């Protein structure tokens, strides 16, 4: 029986390149509800693989996305060429309203697979699901809300960073507060060249996790073995988590080498392979690579996950701003007074200039160990990324000498690769960005360039010196990036 038509959906298509847009066949787009109060169906035909999203309108006004979180069928996912169906049951989410003939319309969008929507969400629980990857135009379309704990535990939410053909100022001006700190830890020498301001150019969009990887998320590709038991870090996790759980805290205490290094073991005759000489490749066939976190993420989900380059990280952190802090552009204060940093970062605010040193750290007035906090509690930047400053330092791919940017920069320097290295010597350092819960405020800036040895041999740090003793290896976490391409 022919269905009752409410409206033909409006059509649109987006593409990264001219001529690559999927085409929705107009005659195939049919919005119908055979019986009042029963499920609504939307059929469409697309001529090539695409990512399909839909929005609904009542009397010309877009309806709240949360009404449609129970949609089923081929929507918010990558689809093959051909005929597809979307189903929505209004009785479950809109029971007190009625759909009027001709007043209820839908706008369906077919996105090119090389230009997918802004958000990609990966369900980490079941690799055998037909659609483990979902795509949304905004976080408003996520089932539940972004505050739902699933997005900090069982699902990975990634934001598309619009970096293709974008240039920006990397580093900091010479007069930026914190660049040449007047508080100097003992045995620490600051080289002002380390943040030399220069233009950088990125060539591709990429997806980036909106949060640092949490403990729970980190467990999925790691067989539920923590890199460091929580008890050895913080004692009883229930003491500092309101839910009595640790899963929503950022994964920390993880070395660069466990994340990314690959090749032959230390001390072997062959040199290890290191980024950037070998690009973003991870040798998934090498038995020595079996334990590497980047390899596990790639093998399990079929996505080219990696750590960000320093340029990718800084572009994503700044989100179009050029100030030290990405919110409102306010300057970081030297005291613990309220300022823009307080709004976006968890950091150590009790250092007193001229008083405290690494040998004389500030007293802890509440008698408890300084600790990381659940991700997502502070304000995000303009790209919707949380905890880019403070909470945990984040590893980048780049190697660093700890002084100047390693390459003489043309203007601009395209896809800056960082210092090239070919040795597995433990003295090689990698860049860390963003500061941590133990960092003084001046370290929590977009341009701050910390660096650390790739391993934690004897808990030795090149920079930064935070706290004392065994706390030093508890502030490093990570955030994944991947190409902005639609995956199955």
Secondary structure, 3 states (H helix, E strand, C coil): CCCCEEECCEEEEECCCCCCCCCECHHHCEEECCCCCCCEEEEEEECCCEEEEEEEEECCEECCHHHHCCCEECCCEEECCEEEEEEECHHHHCCCCCCCCCCEEEEEEEECCCCCCCEEEEECCCCCCCCCEEEECCHHHCCCCCCCHHHHCCEEEEEEECCCCEEEEECECCCCCCCCCCCCCCCCCCCHHHHECEEEEECCCEEEECCCCEHHHHHHCCCCCCCCCHHHHHCCHHHCCCCCCCCCEECCCCCHHHHCCECCCCCCCCCCECCCCCCCCCCCCCHHHHHCHHHHHHHHHCCCCEECCHHHHHHHHHCCCCCCCCCCCCCCCCCCCCCHHHHHCCCCCCCCCCCCECCECCCCCCCCCCCCCECCCCCCCCCCCCCCCCCCEEEEEEEECCCCCCCCCCCCEECCCCECCCCCCCCCEEEEECCCCCCCHHHCCCCCCEEEECCCHHHCCCECCCCCHHHHHHCEECCEEEECCCCC
